Amino acid sequence: QGYEGLVEGGDNIKQANWLSVSNIIQLGGTVIGSARCKAFTTRAGRLRAARNLAERGITNLCVIGGDGSLTGADIFRSEWAGLLEELVQDGQISEEVARENCRLNIVGLVGSIDNDFCGTDMTIGTDSALHRIMEVIDAITTTAQSHQRTFVLEVMGRHCGYLALVSGLASGADWLFIPESPPEDGWEDLMCERLGE
């Protein structure tokens, strides 16, 4: 469950094996879970996470996420030595455990369906999100044709219109809104004219 799992510990932290990843390649989303974690934004939360990792001898993290997750990882890495020192002072871990886990290594992977990170061709999650969008569009198109109706679809993307743009191109959408190119005044008339055609 992301940083929530690090903070809570317990069964959230367990070793993965081949059975853990068997039969999941066709699934969208994440089987390891994801959660926004307010506790990890505080030093106290990061202290709990550090204790859970140090107790298990985990000093390598692979963080898959967006801006918040990767920023959190950088803060966690920069505080690591101080967190271990505080845990030793509070008697929560031994000096030996702190010494054995003195370095935290982090690999950051951009996981964002928005595909809005410079330096990557496609972020993790974008391709599967596009496939899901196209499945929905394919399914709803037959309904639209048989009922001679117009459908409005909204896709995710927050401040990035990549998913809307690419799925709109792939499906032959008649009208498209993306945040990078807000509609000009009078767009309603233009859209009605286009739909009327």
VEXDREN-2710 file (C-alpha; in Angstrom, 1 decimal):
% VEXDREN-2710
k/r/px/py/pz
1/GLN/0.0/0.0/0.0
2/GLY/2.8/2.5/-0.9
3/TYR/4.1/4.6/2.0
4/GLU/1.1/3.6/4.1
5/GLY/2.5/0.0/4.1
6/LEU/5.9/1.3/5.1
7/VAL/4.4/3.3/8.0
8/GLU/2.0/0.6/9.2
9/GLY/4.4/-2.3/8.7
10/GLY/3.1/-5.7/9.8
11/ASP/1.7/-7.8/6.9
12/ASN/2.0/-4.9/4.5
13/ILE/5.7/-5.7/4.2
14/LYS/6.4/-9.2/2.9
15/GLN/8.7/-11.0/0.5
16/ALA/7.4/-11.4/-3.0
17/ASN/8.0/-14.6/-5.0
18/TRP/7.1/-16.0/-8.4
19/LEU/3.6/-16.8/-7.2
20/SER/3.1/-13.2/-6.1
21/VAL/3.3/-12.1/-9.7
22/SER/1.8/-15.0/-11.5
23/ASN/-1.2/-14.3/-13.7
24/ILE/-1.1/-10.5/-13.3
25/ILE/0.5/-9.2/-16.5
26/GLN/-2.9/-8.6/-18.2
27/LEU/-4.3/-6.6/-15.2
28/GLY/-4.4/-2.8/-15.1
29/GLY/-3.7/-0.9/-12.0
30/THR/-1.4/-2.2/-9.3
31/VAL/-1.6/-5.4/-7.3
32/ILE/0.7/-4.1/-4.6
33/GLY/-1.7/-1.4/-3.7
34/SER/-1.4/2.4/-3.6
35/ALA/-2.4/4.9/-1.0
36/ARG/-2.1/8.5/-0.2
37/CYS/-0.3/8.6/3.2
38/LYS/-0.6/11.7/5.3
39/ALA/1.5/10.1/8.0
40/PHE/4.5/9.8/5.7
41/THR/4.4/13.6/5.1
42/THR/5.4/14.0/8.8
43/ARG/8.7/13.2/10.4
44/ALA/6.9/10.9/12.9
45/GLY/5.5/8.9/10.1
46/ARG/8.8/8.6/8.3
47/LEU/10.4/7.5/11.6
48/ARG/7.9/4.6/11.9
49/ALA/8.6/3.7/8.3
50/ALA/12.4/3.8/9.0
51/ARG/11.9/1.5/12.0
52/ASN/9.9/-1.0/10.0
53/LEU/12.5/-1.1/7.3
54/ALA/15.5/-1.3/9.6
55/GLU/14.0/-4.1/11.7
56/ARG/13.7/-6.1/8.5
57/GLY/17.1/-5.2/7.0
58/ILE/15.5/-3.5/4.0
59/THR/17.8/-0.8/2.6
60/ASN/16.7/-0.7/-1.0
61/LEU/13.4/0.8/-2.2
62/CYS/11.9/1.0/-5.6
63/VAL/9.4/3.8/-5.6
64/ILE/6.9/3.9/-8.4
65/GLY/4.8/7.0/-8.4
66/GLY/4.4/10.6/-9.4
67/ASP/5.6/13.9/-8.0
68/GLY/4.4/13.3/-4.5
69/SER/5.8/9.8/-4.2
70/LEU/9.2/10.7/-5.7
71/THR/9.5/13.9/-3.6
72/GLY/8.7/11.8/-0.5
73/ALA/11.4/9.3/-1.5
74/ASP/14.0/12.1/-1.7
75/ILE/13.0/13.5/1.7
76/PHE/13.1/10.0/3.2
77/ARG/16.6/9.3/1.7
78/SER/18.0/12.7/2.9
79/GLU/16.7/12.1/6.5
80/TRP/17.6/8.4/6.7
81/ALA/20.8/8.8/8.9
82/GLY/19.0/11.1/11.3
83/LEU/16.0/8.8/11.5
84/LEU/18.1/5.9/12.4
85/GLU/20.0/7.9/15.0
86/GLU/16.7/9.0/16.6
87/LEU/15.5/5.4/16.7
88/VAL/18.7/4.3/18.5
89/GLN/18.4/7.2/21.0
90/ASP/14.7/6.2/21.7
91/GLY/15.8/2.5/22.1
92/GLN/13.6/1.3/19.2
93/ILE/16.5/-0.2/17.3
94/SER/20.0/-1.2/18.4
95/GLU/23.2/0.5/17.3
96/GLU/24.1/-2.6/15.4
97/VAL/20.9/-2.6/13.4
98/ALA/21.5/1.1/12.6
99/ARG/25.0/0.4/11.5
100/GLU/23.9/-2.6/9.3
101/ASN/21.2/-0.4/7.6
102/CYS/23.2/2.9/7.5
103/ARG/22.6/3.6/3.8
104/LEU/19.2/3.8/2.0
105/ASN/19.2/3.3/-1.7
106/ILE/16.2/4.4/-3.8
107/VAL/15.3/3.8/-7.4
108/GLY/12.5/6.1/-8.6
109/LEU/10.2/5.1/-11.5
110/VAL/7.6/7.4/-12.8
111/GLY/4.2/5.8/-12.5
112/SER/1.6/8.2/-13.8
113/ILE/-1.1/7.7/-16.4
114/ASP/-0.7/11.3/-17.4
115/ASN/2.5/10.7/-19.3
116/ASP/3.7/14.1/-18.2
117/PHE/7.2/13.5/-17.1
118/CYS/10.1/14.9/-19.2
119/GLY/12.7/12.4/-20.3
120/THR/10.5/9.4/-20.7
121/ASP/8.7/8.1/-23.8
122/MET/5.8/6.7/-21.8
123/THR/5.4/6.6/-18.1
124/ILE/4.3/3.4/-16.3
125/GLY/0.5/3.2/-16.4
126/THR/-0.1/5.3/-19.5
127/ASP/-0.3/2.4/-22.0
128/SER/-2.8/0.3/-19.9
129/ALA/-4.9/3.4/-19.2
130/LEU/-5.1/4.1/-23.0
131/HIS/-6.1/0.4/-23.6
132/ARG/-8.9/0.7/-21.0
133/ILE/-10.2/4.0/-22.5
134/MET/-10.2/2.5/-26.0
135/GLU/-12.1/-0.6/-24.8
136/VAL/-14.8/1.7/-23.3
137/ILE/-15.0/3.8/-26.4
138/ASP/-15.3/0.7/-28.6
139/ALA/-18.1/-0.6/-26.4
140/ILE/-20.0/2.7/-26.3
141/THR/-19.6/3.5/-30.0
142/THR/-22.0/0.7/-31.0
143/THR/-24.6/2.1/-28.5
144/ALA/-24.1/5.6/-29.8
145/GLN/-24.6/4.4/-33.4
146/SER/-27.6/2.3/-32.8
147/HIS/-29.4/5.0/-30.8
148/GLN/-28.1/7.9/-32.9
149/ARG/-26.9/9.6/-29.8
150/THR/-23.8/11.7/-28.9
151/PHE/-21.8/10.6/-25.9
152/VAL/-19.5/12.7/-23.8
153/LEU/-16.6/10.9/-22.2
154/GLU/-14.2/12.2/-19.6
155/VAL/-10.9/10.7/-19.0
156/MET/-8.4/11.2/-16.2
157/GLY/-5.3/13.4/-16.6
158/ARG/-5.6/16.3/-14.2
159/HIS/-3.5/19.0/-15.8
160/CYS/-2.3/16.9/-18.7
161/GLY/-4.4/16.2/-21.8
162/TYR/-2.3/13.3/-23.2
163/LEU/-4.9/10.5/-22.5
164/ALA/-7.7/12.6/-24.0
165/LEU/-5.7/13.7/-27.0
166/VAL/-4.4/10.2/-27.9
167/SER/-7.7/8.4/-27.3
168/GLY/-9.5/11.1/-29.2
169/LEU/-7.2/10.7/-32.2
170/ALA/-7.5/6.9/-32.0
171/SER/-11.3/6.9/-31.8
172/GLY/-12.0/9.6/-34.2
173/ALA/-13.7/11.9/-31.6
174/ASP/-15.6/14.8/-33.0
175/TRP/-14.7/17.2/-30.3
176/LEU/-11.9/17.3/-27.7
177/PHE/-11.0/19.4/-24.7
178/ILE/-7.5/19.3/-23.2
179/PRO/-6.1/21.6/-20.5
180/GLU/-3.1/22.6/-22.6
181/SER/-5.3/24.2/-25.2
182/PRO/-8.4/25.8/-23.6
183/PRO/-11.4/26.4/-25.9
184/GLU/-11.7/29.8/-27.4
185/ASP/-14.8/32.0/-27.0
186/GLY/-17.7/30.8/-29.1
187/TRP/-16.6/27.1/-28.9
188/GLU/-20.2/26.1/-28.1
189/ASP/-21.4/27.3/-31.5
190/LEU/-18.5/25.6/-33.3
191/MET/-19.1/22.3/-31.5
192/CYS/-22.9/22.4/-32.3
193/GLU/-22.1/23.1/-35.9
194/ARG/-19.7/20.2/-36.1
195/LEU/-22.1/17.8/-34.4
196/GLY/-24.9/19.0/-36.7
197/GLU/-22.8/18.1/-39.7
END
